[in-house]
Amino acid sequence: MSPKENDLQAQLLACQEALRVETARRLSAETTLQKARANFRKALQALPVIIYATDDDGSLIFYNREFERVSGYTADDLLDSSGLLDLLLREDEGMCVINDAACRKWKIEAKNGQGKVVVWSEESAVVPLSGWRSWKIGLDITELEAARERVKILQGLLPICAHCKKIRNDEGAWTQLEAYISERSEADFTHGICPECMAKLYPEVDLKS
């Protein structure tokens, strides 16, 4: 074999070795990337917030366990997800702010027909992900909304009679103090007599005995 042929053969072997090394590097990088993607999906599955993603056709392509818990729909139900999001997102309650982040509040209907309230944050523009045309993070605030409805806060100036202590309500009617507070809070009243009134009303009763 001539020197020129030996040189060409050496170059060919070097190219083959470089190709082998590059192929191995790319395979290793792809394996690492796949593991990272799998771990990322596992992390999203375990988060205590709702996460779902849709593709270019609007089909549901990812959802986590919290999505299943809140919606009531299982993996089998979600195999045919056409129209499911329209079923879930029943009523747009408008914009709201949660921890300084702009969100949108929706009333949704779970599989069992129960109405729930979820605030959604659109993350696609902030953190675009390959293959996910749109993805959202949601927080179930159903219990919080119910608690807000139950708790009524007394605030502002209360017009109260200086003599009988009745309070004028929003309709202009005068009501007993106990009734007014009970209607606007979870407080209940029990009645007794303080020592000063006891002495005035029942002077014959000796409280010390």
Secondary structure in CASP SS format (residue, H / E / C, confidence):
PFRMAT SS
TARGET T0000
AUTHOR 0000-0000-0000
METHOD secondary structure of the structure
MODEL  1
M C 1.00
S C 1.00
P H 1.00
K H 1.00
E H 1.00
N H 1.00
D H 1.00
L H 1.00
Q H 1.00
A H 1.00
Q H 1.00
L H 1.00
L H 1.00
A H 1.00
C H 1.00
Q H 1.00
E H 1.00
A H 1.00
L H 1.00
R H 1.00
V H 1.00
E H 1.00
T H 1.00
A H 1.00
R H 1.00
R H 1.00
L H 1.00
S H 1.00
A H 1.00
E H 1.00
T H 1.00
T H 1.00
L H 1.00
Q H 1.00
K H 1.00
A H 1.00
R H 1.00
A H 1.00
N H 1.00
F H 1.00
R H 1.00
K H 1.00
A H 1.00
L H 1.00
Q H 1.00
A H 1.00
L C 1.00
P C 1.00
V C 1.00
I E 1.00
I E 1.00
Y E 1.00
A E 1.00
T E 1.00
D C 1.00
D C 1.00
D C 1.00
G C 1.00
S C 1.00
L E 1.00
I E 1.00
F E 1.00
Y E 1.00
N C 1.00
R H 1.00
E H 1.00
F H 1.00
E H 1.00
R H 1.00
V H 1.00
S H 1.00
G C 1.00
Y C 1.00
T C 1.00
A C 1.00
D C 1.00
D H 1.00
L H 1.00
L H 1.00
D C 1.00
S C 1.00
S C 1.00
G C 1.00
L H 1.00
L H 1.00
D H 1.00
L H 1.00
L H 1.00
L E 1.00
R E 1.00
E E 1.00
D E 1.00
E E 1.00
G E 1.00
M E 1.00
C E 1.00
V E 1.00
I E 1.00
N C 1.00
D C 1.00
A E 1.00
A E 1.00
C E 1.00
R E 1.00
K E 1.00
W E 1.00
K E 1.00
I E 1.00
E E 1.00
A C 1.00
K C 1.00
N C 1.00
G C 1.00
Q C 1.00
G E 1.00
K E 1.00
V E 1.00
V E 1.00
V E 1.00
W E 1.00
S E 1.00
E E 1.00
E C 1.00
S C 1.00
A C 1.00
V C 1.00
V C 1.00
P C 1.00
L E 1.00
S C 1.00
G C 1.00
W E 1.00
R C 1.00
S E 1.00
W E 1.00
K E 1.00
I E 1.00
G E 1.00
L E 1.00
D E 1.00
I C 1.00
T H 1.00
E H 1.00
L H 1.00
E H 1.00
A H 1.00
A H 1.00
R H 1.00
E H 1.00
R H 1.00
V C 1.00
K C 1.00
I C 1.00
L C 1.00
Q C 1.00
G C 1.00
L C 1.00
L C 1.00
P C 1.00
I E 1.00
C C 1.00
A C 1.00
H C 1.00
C C 1.00
K C 1.00
K C 1.00
I E 1.00
R E 1.00
N C 1.00
D C 1.00
E C 1.00
G C 1.00
A C 1.00
W E 1.00
T E 1.00
Q C 1.00
L H 1.00
E H 1.00
A H 1.00
Y H 1.00
I H 1.00
S H 1.00
E H 1.00
R C 1.00
S C 1.00
E C 1.00
A C 1.00
D C 1.00
F C 1.00
T C 1.00
H C 1.00
G C 1.00
I C 1.00
C C 1.00
P H 1.00
E H 1.00
C H 1.00
M H 1.00
A H 1.00
K H 1.00
L H 1.00
Y C 1.00
P C 1.00
E C 1.00
V C 1.00
D C 1.00
L C 1.00
K C 1.00
S C 1.00
END
